[in-house]
Amino acid sequence: MQPEMVATFVGRGPLTGRAHVPGDKSISHRALLLGALAEGTSKVLGLGDGHDIVATRSALAMMGVEFDGDFIHGGRSRFREPERPLDMGNSGTGTRLLAGVLASMPFLSILVGDESIHRRPMERVVTPLREMGAFLDGRDNGRFAPLVVRGGRLHGIEYTPGVASAQVKSAILLAGLAASGETVVREPIATRRHTEEMMQLAGAKIRYSPDDKDYVVALSASELRPFEIQVPCDPSQAAFFVVAASVVPGSDLTIENVYVGPGRAGFLNVLRRMGADISTVDRGANVVDIHVRASELVGTEIGGDEIPGLIDEIPILSVAASCAVGTTVIRDARELKVKESDRIATVTSEMRALGANVEPTEDGLIITGPHLVPRGRVRSHGDHRIAMSLAIAALRGDETLEIAGFESVATSWPSFIDDLEALQCG
């Protein structure tokens, strides 16, 4: 076992200049999977370079998909049974979406991952894929990885996920590409639409409702055609720099080419409610430059229908809440418990270690600020978003903060420290 990486942070003044964050992780996964299924050569520019994306690409390569720089040489005829288990590392998205692809493949495959993946719930994709005709099993009757998938002849189903999850919707749709009949997914509140939009780009027979409420997507079996896409920058990663520039006095920062399409820009609305000085410049196709200047924040309430669109940003929003005047209440976010860590517990323990006033609830957090004294030593708990949130919290102090387990950041943003230091140095 490799020793833990301990990273050291301290406030060095305002963040200034122009920042570019990694390619969107959600879009990158889907671009790889759809490019692998499309018959011919697709071109994907700007892929994220985190370990999660590398794991999905490596798994596809083990099954016969060929990669050449920005090009993917795909097609169902290329897929072959993998000789060993497919190691998805820390990637819940990669694991669940690839299960949807494998559900239609005429061979056996096994999906494994790190300790976190083997704790995360998988029955949410196992159940509908079984209903479609695939054989899936795993620990505790398929509740947890390792997952064993033997693909079969699939048929379409009509399904309403029990949790608001773009991963569940996407796994079903990826299986539905090869299913007889129509596959329909109904969501009371729409989750991010990357899969639908990208399937449409690749020529799938897919339609979806324009409204977020009572959202329906329907798909018929489709052969995908090759496509070309430029992956925009990841809003979930941009959120760390947006919060940093909001809470570090004197900051004036622009984050370039950030995706803000349906289900991805909720954190900006929350920060604006809190008084953040945020403006955007439209770059087309749901992509903007985000301009942020430091401001005084106030508490707010976060809950209800907006939670699915910002669940990944709650750790960094908790840092903003700890710097804000008043109380911030986060509710309806029980899904935080089944992320890379139990983020209700880890945000509570590590932010309290920094002097924050945080109270956990059954489905969220209550944070009263401004209370933040970043110093000493805290832990990432193997969770990249906890690690990066703590690093941003450190910028509010003038003493050293050590973060143990910082290697987890490579999951999504290997160059995070270098990119942050460049902005601090002006």
Stockholm file with secondary structure:
# STOCKHOLM 1.0

chainA/1-426         MQPEMVATFVGRGPLTGRAHVPGDKSISHRALLLGALAEGTSKVLGLGDGHDIVATRSALAMMGVEFDGDFIHGGRSRFREPERPLDMGNSGTGTRLLAGVLASMPFLSILVGDESIHRRPMERVVTPLREMGAFLDGRDNGRFAPLVVRGGRLHGIEYTPGVASAQVKSAILLAGLAASGETVVREPIATRRHTEEMMQLAGAKIRYSPDDKDYVVALSASELRPFEIQVPCDPSQAAFFVVAASVVPGSDLTIENVYVGPGRAGFLNVLRRMGADISTVDRGANVVDIHVRASELVGTEIGGDEIPGLIDEIPILSVAASCAVGTTVIRDARELKVKESDRIATVTSEMRALGANVEPTEDGLIITGPHLVPRGRVRSHGDHRIAMSLAIAALRGDETLEIAGFESVATSWPSFIDDLEALQCG
#=GR chainA/1-426 SS CCCCCEEEECCCSCCEEEECCCBCHHHHHHHHHHHHHSSEEEEEESCCCSHHHHHHHHHHHHTTCEEETTEEEECGGGCCCCSSCEECTTCHHHHHHHHHHHTTSSSEEEEECCTTGGGSCCHHHHHHHHHTTCEEEEHHHHTEEEEEEECCCEECCEECCSSCCHHHHHHHHHHHTTEESEEEEEEEECCCCHHHHHHHHTTCEEEECSSSEEEEEEEECCCCCCCEEECCBCHHHHHHHHHHHHHSTTCEEEEEEEECCTTTCHHHHHHHHTTCEEEEEEEETTEEEEEEECCCCBCCEECGGGGGGTGGGHHHHHHHHHHSBEEEEECSCGGGGGSSSCHHHHHHHHHHHTTCEEEEETTEEEEEESCCCCCEEEECTTCHHHHHHHHHHHTTCSSCEEEETGGGGGGTCTTHHHHHHHHHTC
#=GC SS_cons         CCCCCEEEECCCSCCEEEECCCBCHHHHHHHHHHHHHSSEEEEEESCCCSHHHHHHHHHHHHTTCEEETTEEEECGGGCCCCSSCEECTTCHHHHHHHHHHHTTSSSEEEEECCTTGGGSCCHHHHHHHHHTTCEEEEHHHHTEEEEEEECCCEECCEECCSSCCHHHHHHHHHHHTTEESEEEEEEEECCCCHHHHHHHHTTCEEEECSSSEEEEEEEECCCCCCCEEECCBCHHHHHHHHHHHHHSTTCEEEEEEEECCTTTCHHHHHHHHTTCEEEEEEEETTEEEEEEECCCCBCCEECGGGGGGTGGGHHHHHHHHHHSBEEEEECSCGGGGGSSSCHHHHHHHHHHHTTCEEEEETTEEEEEESCCCCCEEEECTTCHHHHHHHHHHHTTCSSCEEEETGGGGGGTCTTHHHHHHHHHTC
//
